Amino acid sequence: QLMESGGGLVQPGGSLTLSCLASGLTLDYSAIAWFRQSPGKEREGVSCISHSTYYADSVKGRFTISRDISKNTVYLAMNNLKPEDTGVYYCADGVSCDTYYRPDDFPTWGQGTQVTVSS
């Protein structure tokens, strides 16, 4: 089971850190990805962590993914947020980050947390 938290309303240029609590999973053997979806758009792979980290070009240099295995939690630290970062952010569990941009490769999903970047 995956549960996201940490979303909210933030001004452009601000920061948020999302958390994904992965109950019943062993993070050492999982690939955890963050996706986001805005109204009218397809779900987009943002970042992924397994034994390496992966980032979409649109967030490189601004977002940082990390994990705390002792807490079974994956984090997404988001800095210099832009209005186009607005959306529902989901974490998802899969086997590999090689295709982190493909939602179908991640069978288990959380319920999502809303991030709104607006002045």
C-alpha positions as CSV (number, residue, x, y, z in Angstrom):
1,Q,0.0,0.0,0.0
2,L,1.3,3.5,-0.9
3,M,0.2,6.7,0.7
4,E,1.2,10.2,-0.4
5,S,1.3,13.3,1.7
6,G,2.7,16.8,1.7
7,G,0.8,18.5,-1.1
8,G,-0.6,22.0,-0.9
9,L,-0.7,25.5,-2.3
10,V,2.6,27.2,-2.9
11,Q,3.6,30.4,-4.8
12,P,5.8,30.2,-7.9
13,G,9.4,29.8,-6.8
14,G,8.4,28.1,-3.6
15,S,9.2,24.6,-2.3
16,L,7.3,21.5,-1.2
17,T,8.4,18.0,-0.1
18,L,6.1,15.1,-0.8
19,S,6.3,11.8,1.1
20,C,5.3,8.4,0.0
21,L,4.8,5.8,2.8
22,A,5.3,2.3,1.3
23,S,3.6,-0.1,3.7
24,G,4.3,-3.8,3.1
25,L,7.1,-3.2,0.6
26,T,10.8,-3.6,0.9
27,L,12.3,-0.5,-0.7
28,D,15.6,-2.3,-1.4
29,Y,13.7,-4.4,-3.9
30,S,11.3,-1.9,-5.3
31,A,11.3,0.9,-7.8
32,I,9.2,3.8,-6.6
33,A,8.2,6.4,-9.1
34,W,6.4,9.8,-8.8
35,F,3.9,10.7,-11.5
36,R,1.8,13.7,-11.9
37,Q,-1.4,14.5,-13.7
38,S,-3.0,17.8,-14.6
39,P,-6.6,18.2,-15.9
40,G,-6.7,17.3,-19.6
41,K,-3.2,15.9,-19.7
42,E,-1.8,12.4,-19.6
43,R,-0.2,11.1,-16.5
44,E,3.5,12.1,-16.6
45,G,6.5,10.3,-15.1
46,V,8.4,12.8,-13.0
47,S,11.1,10.8,-11.1
48,C,12.0,7.4,-9.9
49,I,14.3,5.8,-7.4
50,S,15.7,2.2,-7.1
51,H,19.4,1.8,-7.0
52,S,19.7,4.9,-9.1
53,T,17.6,8.0,-9.6
54,Y,15.8,9.2,-12.7
55,Y,14.3,12.6,-13.5
56,A,12.2,14.0,-16.3
57,D,13.9,16.8,-18.2
58,S,11.2,19.2,-17.0
59,V,12.2,18.8,-13.3
60,K,16.0,18.1,-13.5
61,G,17.8,20.5,-11.2
62,R,14.7,21.4,-9.3
63,F,13.4,18.1,-7.9
64,T,15.2,15.6,-5.8
65,I,14.0,12.1,-5.0
66,S,15.3,10.2,-2.0
67,R,14.3,7.4,0.3
68,D,14.6,6.4,3.9
69,I,14.6,2.7,4.1
70,S,14.2,2.6,7.9
71,K,11.0,4.6,7.5
72,N,9.9,2.8,4.3
73,T,9.4,6.3,2.8
74,V,10.3,7.9,-0.5
75,Y,10.5,11.7,-0.7
76,L,10.2,14.2,-3.5
77,A,11.7,17.5,-2.7
78,M,10.5,20.1,-5.1
79,N,12.2,23.5,-5.4
80,N,11.7,26.6,-7.6
81,L,8.2,25.4,-8.3
82,K,6.4,26.7,-11.5
83,P,2.7,26.9,-12.3
84,E,3.2,24.1,-14.8
85,D,4.1,21.8,-11.9
86,T,0.5,21.9,-10.7
87,G,-1.2,18.6,-10.6
88,V,-2.1,15.5,-8.6
89,Y,1.1,13.7,-7.6
90,Y,1.1,10.0,-7.3
91,C,3.7,7.5,-6.1
92,A,3.7,4.1,-7.7
93,D,5.6,0.8,-7.1
94,G,7.2,-1.2,-9.9
95,V,10.1,-3.5,-10.7
96,S,12.4,-1.1,-12.5
97,C,12.9,2.6,-13.1
98,D,14.0,1.9,-16.6
99,T,10.6,2.8,-17.9
100,Y,9.6,5.3,-15.2
101,Y,7.7,7.3,-17.8
102,R,5.3,4.5,-18.5
103,P,2.4,4.3,-15.9
104,D,1.4,0.9,-17.1
105,D,4.7,-0.6,-15.8
106,F,3.8,0.4,-12.2
107,P,1.0,-1.8,-10.9
108,T,0.5,-0.3,-7.4
109,W,-0.5,3.3,-6.8
110,G,-1.3,5.7,-4.0
111,Q,-4.4,7.9,-3.9
112,G,-2.5,11.1,-4.9
113,T,-1.8,14.4,-3.3
114,Q,-2.7,17.8,-4.9
115,V,0.1,20.3,-5.6
116,T,-1.0,23.8,-6.7
117,V,1.5,26.4,-7.8
118,S,-0.2,29.8,-8.0
119,S,0.2,33.3,-6.9
